[in-house]
């Protein structure tokens, strides 16, 4: 399992930095966020170090979403966000793959988003689909 001694989350996984652990499996660790957006805000990290999701081996992803589900059920939030960012422009603050489970108890608490939809149409979407699939 890859690890980076300079990585904050790798150090939490190794228990070099204390955290409030909720769940641990062979492949992941879930702990309360120290800068929560709402009560129960939890971070889930794979124990294998990778900066981006696409760099994480598939075998190391096996329980990330099941753990997120377990966290959401345990903290008892009816509405919540699951967030995963890749890169600085996408708001990734720690260079280790991680997921946030963020309870949304009210309009003011939890994750706040400004979803700016772009104009498109069926032809543009088909052109994009072909470009992505290289048809």
Secondary structure, DSSP 8 states (H G I E B T S, - for coil): ----TT-HHHHHHTTSS---EEEE-SSEEEEE-TT-SSTT-EEEEESS--SSGGGS-GGGGTTHHHHHHHHHHHHT-SSEEEE---SGGGT--SSS-EEEEEE--SSSSS-----------HHHHHHHHHHHHT-
